[in-house]
Amino acid sequence: MKRIVSLFITCLLLGALPLVVNAQAESPGVQKAMAFIQSLSDAQKSRALYSFDAVTRFNWHFLPPTMVARHGTVVKDMDANQKQLLYDFMQVYLSEKGFKKTRDIMDFEYYLKEIQPKNPSRIPENQFVAFYGDPSKDKVWGWKFGGHHIALNFTVVDDKLSYAPFFFGVYPAEAESGERKGTRLMKEEEDMALDLINSFSDKQKAKAIFSMTTFNEVVTTNSVHVGPLPDEGISVKDLNNQQKSSLNQLIMHYLSAMPPKIAEMRLKHIANEDFNSVKFAWAGTTERKKAHYYRIQGKSFLVEFDNTQDNANHIHTVWRDFRGDFGTDLLKEHYMTAEHHQHK
């Protein structure tokens, strides 16, 4: 984390590198992808493997799969070896912190089943994985992993990696009973933002808080592609140095789920597009356990946080790239280059 902080400061001073990251270091991911795929039965492969241009690549959600069907092969039906191969593969494309968060959210389904035994949607390991294209030979391929409160979407184009949209959520945000009482799986996303908004002066709060009522969900929901939301909130340029640092740390916390190289690339791009123009916007109360929502928006990205459902004890978060969701920017570059070569 210290290395990323230092790098971000350097980028602010010197400018940033292009919005691409060479995925050469991700080549072990191809090997691990194929090891997992080869472990699947024919029936599992029929559910897990698609062509890259299949429209289901863009289908994603965060509700339980019993409510919104998913494409892919499901974790709960895998044997122990297949699960291990899947998790080995996932750890190439997630940071250690991101993988732990994913597994923690998955494991929380056991707690939900415990406290809501009659709810038919509480099914542990009801997460799905799907591949689009052939990782072993295609220059363009992708994969996704998702279920209740998890949606991860990856696209690889000419050895460059795109990581968006990604969604993490948790219910309950704080366990109120049982052996897990007091557990808060996503406390940093909430506490860091509450500390920031409550450090604001009255004048700053007047700019930052655009509504005293909240939304019932992240505004962008599960849209395939999104554009900037209304230009609301307070700009980084209107924050003091400590507040700027706090917002920077909050952005880095979201990025910390990504592999380090991807996190560094995104920080460089945010610096390049003018960090001072990033806006922090708030809706609702500024107290924990009461409904609140916030978003962080720059020229190319959007973070949304919502904790309004179930008596403000149900968190949803999402990261969107306006030009890069599902690898859109990388694919555009790839096809323009391919067309150029075709006309030579």
Residue pairs with C-beta under 8 A, 6 or more apart in sequence:
1 252
1 256
4 252
4 255
4 260
4 263
4 264
4 267
5 248
5 252
7 264
7 267
7 268
8 248
8 252
8 267
8 268
8 271
11 17
11 267
11 268
11 271
11 272
12 271
12 275
15 271
15 272
16 268
16 269
16 271
16 272
17 265
17 268
17 272
19 265
19 268
19 269
19 272
19 300
19 324
19 329
20 160
20 265
20 330
21 160
21 161
21 261
21 262
21 264
21 265
22 159
22 160
23 29
23 156
23 159
23 160
23 161
24 159
25 261
26 92
26 93
26 156
26 159
26 161
26 259
28 92
29 89
29 92
29 93
29 135
30 135
30 136
32 85
32 88
32 89
32 92
33 89
33 131
33 135
33 136
33 143
34 135
34 136
35 85
35 88
35 89
36 82
36 85
36 86
36 88
36 89
37 45
37 48
37 49
37 131
37 135
39 81
39 82
39 85
40 48
40 73
40 82
44 73
44 77
44 78
44 82
45 73
47 71
47 72
47 73
47 74
47 130
48 72
48 73
48 129
48 130
48 131
49 130
49 131
50 56
50 57
50 71
50 130
50 131
50 132
51 132
51 133
52 132
52 133
52 138
52 140
52 141
52 142
54 132
56 71
56 130
57 132
57 142
57 144
57 326
58 224
58 326
59 70
59 71
60 144
60 146
60 151
60 153
60 165
60 167
60 222
61 68
61 70
61 146
61 151
61 222
62 146
62 148
62 149
62 150
62 151
62 167
62 169
62 222
62 316
63 148
64 121
64 122
64 123
64 126
64 147
64 148
65 74
65 123
65 126
65 128
65 147
65 148
66 120
66 121
66 123
66 126
67 121
70 128
70 146
70 147
71 128
71 130
72 128
72 129
72 130
72 144
72 145
73 128
73 129
73 130
74 125
74 126
74 127
74 128
75 83
75 86
75 106
75 125
75 126
75 127
75 128
75 129
75 147
76 123
76 124
76 125
76 126
78 86
86 129
87 99
87 103
90 99
90 102
90 145
91 99
92 259
93 152
93 154
93 161
93 163
93 259
94 102
94 152
94 257
94 258
94 259
95 256
95 257
95 258
95 259
95 260
95 263
97 256
97 257
98 256
98 257
98 258
98 259
101 168
101 185
101 186
101 257
102 145
102 150
102 152
102 168
104 185
105 149
105 150
105 168
105 169
105 170
105 185
106 124
106 125
106 127
106 147
106 150
107 124
108 149
108 170
108 171
108 185
109 122
109 123
109 124
109 125
109 126
109 148
110 124
111 175
111 178
111 180
112 119
112 122
112 171
113 119
113 122
113 123
113 124
114 178
115 177
115 178
116 122
121 148
126 147
126 148
127 145
127 146
127 147
127 148
127 150
128 145
128 146
128 147
129 143
129 144
129 145
130 143
130 144
131 141
131 142
131 143
132 141
132 142
132 143
132 144
133 140
133 141
133 142
134 141
135 141
135 143
135 156
139 157
139 158
139 159
139 334
140 155
140 156
140 157
140 158
140 331
140 334
141 155
141 156
142 153
142 154
142 155
142 156
142 326
142 327
143 154
144 151
144 152
144 153
144 154
145 151
145 152
146 152
146 167
149 167
149 168
149 169
149 170
149 171
149 316
150 167
150 168
150 169
151 165
151 166
151 167
151 222
152 163
152 166
152 167
153 163
153 164
153 165
153 166
153 325
153 326
154 161
154 162
154 163
155 161
155 162
155 326
155 327
155 330
155 331
156 162
156 327
157 327
157 330
157 331
157 333
157 334
158 330
158 334
160 330
161 259
161 262
162 321
162 324
162 325
162 326
162 327
162 328
162 329
162 330
163 258
163 259
163 262
164 319
164 320
164 321
164 324
164 325
164 326
165 318
165 319
165 320
165 321
165 325
165 326
166 257
166 318
166 319
167 316
167 317
167 318
167 319
168 186
168 257
168 317
169 186
169 314
169 315
169 316
169 317
170 185
170 186
170 314
170 315
171 309
171 310
171 313
171 314
171 315
172 310
172 313
172 314
173 184
173 185
173 186
173 190
173 307
173 312
173 313
173 314
173 315
174 182
174 183
174 184
174 313
175 181
175 182
175 183
175 184
176 313
184 190
186 315
186 317
188 253
189 250
189 253
189 254
189 305
189 315
189 317
190 288
190 305
190 307
190 315
191 288
192 246
192 249
192 250
192 253
193 250
193 294
193 305
194 286
194 287
194 288
194 292
195 246
196 243
196 246
196 247
196 250
196 280
197 205
197 208
197 209
197 280
197 282
197 286
197 294
198 286
199 242
199 243
199 246
200 208
200 234
200 243
204 234
204 238
204 239
204 243
205 286
207 233
207 234
207 238
208 233
208 234
208 280
208 281
208 282
209 282
209 283
209 286
210 232
210 233
210 281
210 282
210 283
211 283
211 284
212 283
212 284
212 285
213 283
213 284
214 283
214 284
214 291
214 292
214 293
214 306
214 308
215 283
215 293
215 306
215 308
216 308
216 309
217 306
217 308
217 309
217 316
218 304
218 305
218 306
218 316
218 317
218 318
219 229
219 295
219 304
220 226
220 229
220 302
220 304
220 318
220 320
224 325
224 326
225 325
225 326
225 328
226 302
226 320
226 322
226 325
227 322
228 297
228 299
228 302
228 322
229 295
229 297
229 302
231 279
232 279
232 281
233 279
233 280
233 281
233 282
233 295
233 297
234 279
234 280
234 281
235 276
235 277
235 278
235 279
236 244
236 247
236 275
236 276
236 277
236 278
236 279
236 280
237 276
237 277
239 247
239 280
247 278
247 280
247 296
248 275
250 296
251 267
251 270
251 278
251 296
251 303
252 263
252 267
254 303
254 317
254 319
255 262
255 263
255 266
255 267
256 263
258 266
266 301
269 300
270 278
270 298
270 300
270 301
273 298
273 299
273 300
274 299
275 298
277 298
277 299
278 296
278 297
278 298
279 296
279 297
279 298
280 294
280 295
280 296
281 294
281 295
281 296
281 297
282 292
282 293
282 294
283 292
283 293
283 294
284 290
284 291
284 292
284 293
284 308
285 291
285 292
286 292
288 312
289 311
289 312
289 313
290 312
291 307
291 308
291 312
292 307
292 308
292 312
293 304
293 305
293 306
293 307
293 308
294 304
294 305
295 302
295 303
295 304
295 305
296 302
296 303
297 303
299 322
300 321
300 322
300 323
300 324
301 319
301 320
301 321
301 322
302 318
302 319
302 320
302 322
303 317
303 318
303 319
303 320
304 316
304 317
304 318
304 320
305 315
305 316
305 317
306 315
306 316
306 317
307 313
307 314
307 315
307 316
308 314
321 329
323 329
324 330
